Amino acid sequence: MERLDKLLAATGRWSRKEAKALIKAGRVQVAGERPAGPEDKVEPGTLVTVDGRPISTETYVYVMLNKPAGVISSTEDPREETVLSLLPNQLRRLGLFPVGRLDKDTEGLLLLTNDGPLAHQLLAPNRHVDKVYYTEVDGQLDEADREAFREGLTLADGTVCRPAALEILADPSQALVTLREGKYHQVKRMLAARGKPVVYLKRLSMGPLTLDPSLPTGRWRMLSQEERAALGR
């Protein structure tokens, strides 16, 4: 059981102060009844409405971010701008963290949540969750590169990269790369090993979650019910 004002604030739509004001103004109902006050205890999943509109009262939050270049995939850093700095204060107070990391200069899909079990499910090495990236390289990709990715690469430092898919696009300097693991700078290191250094990289999908093409770079939105269902949430 959680305080009603805390559950409303956990949606990311209102601060705790704003949630209390909504409740005191009589704009909130719990299971069809007006609550006594902000301190009323409510079980997550109970029907709560604000101005007659249903509000999710679950304690986990799921945010899709179209990460821009220049910010780091961290919760805090004394020198660098982090992905959490792109969110409003209401969300930043909920203990969100990025599921996996994107390099500072890499753009694209990043899931932010406070759901630790889901993060483990998506990141555990034995889960083999597909991650798809769009890349542009300095050079021309060819069939030999595609075959090298298909067979797997051993990098100069001895790092063994499992087989991956390299789909060369109409412009041979562009491709889609699908990985089933997440080694440090893996896409960049694999393509550099082929003599085709990456000049641009963007993650398009992770498991069943695909970057919303209408979401501008640097912007965020909550996951839809369909997206959450695809993640088993």
N, C-alpha and C positions, 0 to 999 in steps of 0.2 A: 504494500500500500504506500502511495506517495501523496504528498500535499498537492492539492489541485493547482495552486499557482506554480508549483515546481514542474508539474506535468505540462502545463501550458507553455511555460518558458522553454521546456525541452524540445518543443516543436521547432524552435528557432524563429518563430514569427513574432514573438513578443519577449521583452525583458521581464524579469520577475516583477518589477514595479508595475509595468503595463498590464501584466496578467492579473495582478491584484486589483487594479482599477477596473478591468473588465468585469471581474467577479462582483465587486462592490456595486457596479452600475447595473447589475441584473442582466447582463448580456450573455451570461454563461449558464448552461443547464447540464446537469449530470443525470443520465438515465431519465431524462424528461422532467427532472425536478430542479428547482433553483437551490443551489447550495447555501449553507449558512454563512460561509466565509471562505477566504483563501486557504485557511488551514485545514479544511475538510480533507479527509483521506480518501483516495480513489484508487481502485485497483487498475493497473495498466490494462488497456483493452476495453474498458468501460466506455459506453457511448457518451461522449462529451460534445456539446455544440456551443458555438459562439455565433450569436446573431442567427441562430437556427441552422448553421452549417456544421456538419460533423467535423471533428478535429481528431487526428490520431493522437492517442495518449500513450503510445508505446515509448519505452525508455531509450531504445536505440534510434540513432539518426543516421541517414545515408545520404551523402551529398556527392553529386557528380560535378567535377571541376574540369574545365578545359584549360589546363595549365599553360601559361605563357612561358616563353623563354625568359631567363633572368631571375627567376625565383627558385628557391630550393625546396625539395620535398622533405621538410622537417617541421616540427611543431614550434620550435623556437631557435633563434640564433642571435647572438649579440651583434653581428656585423651584417648579415644577409637578410634580405626580404624572404619570408617563408610563405608557403601556400596558405597557411592559416590567416595570414595578414590580408588575404583577398576576401575573407568572409566577414560578415557583420559580427559585432560583439556578442550578440545573443548566441550565435553558433560557436564562437570561439571559447565560450565558457562551458561547453558541454563535453570537453575531453576528447574532441575529435583528433584523429591522426590519419596520415595517408597510408593506404594499403599498398605497400610496395613503394618504390621510389622511381622518379624520373630524373635524369641528369639536369643540371641547372639550365643548360641550353636546349633541352628537349621539351617539346610541346605535347599537348594532347590529354587523353583520358587519365584522370586520377580520381580514385574513389576515396572519400574521406568519411570516416565513421568512428563510432565508439564501441562497435561490436567486435570484440576481440576474437571470438570463435569464428566469425566469418572471415576475418583477416587471415587466421591460420588456415582456414579451408582454401583460400585463394592462393596463399603463398607457400604452403607446404610442398617441398620438392617432390614428394611421392604422389601429389595430386595431378601433376602434369597439366596445369591449366594453360591453355593457349593464350598467347599475347601477340597481337598483330600490330605492326608498325609500318608507316609509310616513310620511305627514305629517299633522299636524293644524294648521289655520290659524285665525286670528282673522277670522272672516267665513264667507260661504257661497260655495262654488265653484259655477260654472255652466258652461253650454255655451260661452259666450264665452271663458272661461278655458281650457277644453279646446282650443278652436280656436286660441287664441293660442299655446299650447304646441306644437300640431301644426305651425303655420307657422314657429315659431321667433321669438325675441324679441330686440330690440335694447334694451339697458338704457340708463339715463339717461347713464351715463359713456361710451357708445359700444360697450360690450362686446356682441359678437354671439353669441347662444346658438343653437345648432343646434336643429332640430325635436326635440321630446321628447314623450313620451306622458304625459297626465294622465288617470288613471282615477278618476273621482269615485265614492266609495263611498256606501252607503245614507245615512249622515250626510254632508250636503254640506260639512261642515267638515273632512272626512277624505278622503284620496286616496292613490293609489299613483302615484309619479312615476318614469318610466324615462328615464334619460339615457344618451347614448352618448359623452359627453365628461365632463370633470371640472374645470371652471373653479372658481375660488375662491368658496366659499359659494354655489354655483350655484343649488341648489334654493331656498334662502332668498331670493336676489336675484331670481329669476324670479317667485316668488310675491309678493314685496314690490312688484315692478313692476306686479302686477295688483291691488294694494291689499289683499292677503290675507296679512299677515305670518305666518310660521311660528311656532307655539308649541311644537311637538314634532316631532322628526325621528329616524327610525331606518332604517338601511340593512338591507335584507332579503337582497339577493343582489348578486353581482358575477360576470358571465360565468356559467359553469356552476356556481358555488359558491353554495349557499343556506344561510342561517343556520339552524342546528339549532334547531327550536322548543323542544326540551327543555333547551337550554343556558341556564342562568340568567344574568341580567345580571351582568357582572363575572367570569364564569368562562370557562375555556378547555378545549379538548381538541385532541388530534392529529387531523389529517384522516384519514378512513378510506381504505382502498385504493380504494374506488369513487370517492370525491371526488378523490383524487390522479389516478386514471385519467382522470376528466373534464377535469382540468387538463393532461393529457398528461404526468404525472409518475408 
